[in-house]
Amino acid sequence: MDFNYVNEETLLNHFDVSVRNDTIRSLLEKYQQKSTDISFRLFNLHCHSFFSYNGYGLSPTALVWKALQNNFYALGLVDFDVLDGVEEFLTSCNLCKIKGCAGFETRIFVPQFAKHEINSPGEPGISYHIGMGFITQNVKKINVLNKLKKIAQNRIQIMIERVNNYLSPLTINYEKEVLPLTPAGNPTERHLCTAYYEKSKQQFPDEKEFVHFWSEKIKISEADIEKIITNPVEFQNLLRAKLMKAGGPGYVLAKVENFPTLIEVNEFILANGAIPTFAWLDGTSSGEQNIEELLNIMIASGVYAVNIIPDRNWNIKNPEQKQIKLKNLDNFISLARELFLPIFIGTELNAPGQKFVDNLDTPELKPYYQLFLDGAHIAYAHTILEKTAGMGFTSYWSRNYFASNKERYEFFKEIGERMTPVL
């Protein structure tokens, strides 16, 4: 292995975008393309980067580089509450000849389902929601995006205050110890876990003191703490579960008045030529059990596509739960297909250990492979046509030119399959 080559790759995650841009071009000069099996395409349209949180610390450019090394066909960036990486990501995709699309994920309030859990467990009326197919981070109605980020950061700062009070004398500072962990000031719960973990190692350098402190604070036996003390990822996941989730001292209950509405966010997405996308979970919540009514509300408010995280719906140890979720998955995919809603899939990559790509050749997912590939083609065609001519999937032209949803679906699918990335 060329050490200099590997060392250069680390610069892809530098917080200075100019360093990342120079590095990808330098690496490509030395890169030898691998042969590709075109009979089975690899793609992931839901990847978080370090602009929100990536489980491997990857920047938008580093995501694309890793995809290139693994012969990916298409890739999608979906960061939480921000669009900071859109242009960098799409440029890198073109450089690497990967079909790219980009967007953001947030949480919204659905008034019609105020009494039902949708896809955010324990939070009635609140729904994860996606805008796919942005072509720039320089957006119209920037106040909406600013509002989303402000809501998220207010929540994070409240969480720090509560956890600091609980863990005292172990405390962290938002400005000095949390913000430096992010490239653009958008820390998440996982960044907080990293900060608390690192601070505790400094404050309790003696292993026995470290173990004793955390054992008392998170109510876990010292023996169990010792089992994971050498695994930072597992340890930080435990901190998040015990300190920041429901029942923990830092948990911040979602209040519907703090979230933008479904219509407000969809108007923002559409104003920027992107695709409002419903994020389906697994069909088990009270809201998703009434999926036809929920999807009708979504479509009436401007939704044009759906998002699925397949791994949640088949890679399940409990056989009974697996069968329930597979049945729900099939029902939802059938409904999306009937309505000609493109299906965007991915693995998120917002936690350590998550897969870089779905196992679409498994018996559980293989029947849906072509539909999922259609989604990749449609997202890519939308991105190119919107950027070059303002003729994306949700454009005025698209909404008035096609006689049916099926006609529009088939057109963008074919264009996305035919087109090849170029600079």
Protein Blocks (a to p, Z undefined) as FASTA:
>chain_A
ZZklmmmmmmmmpcblklmmmmmmmmmmmpccddddfkbccddfbdcdfklocfklpafk
lmmmmmmmnopabdcdddehiaklmmmmmmmmmmnopacddddddddddfklmmbcfklg
highiacdddehiabfbdghklmmmmmmmmmmmmmmmmmmmmmmmmombdcdfklmmmmm
pcnopacfklmmmmmmmmmmmmmmplklmmmmmmmmnopafklmmmmmmmmklmmmmmmm
mmmmghiaklccddfklpccfklmmmmmmmnopacddddfklpamklmmmmlmmmmmmmn
opabdcddfklmmmcfblmlmmmmmmmmmmmmmmmmmnopacdddehlpaghiafbdcfk
bfklmmmmmmmmmmmmmmmmmmmmmmmnopafklmklmmmpmbfklmmmmmmmmmmmpcc
dZZ
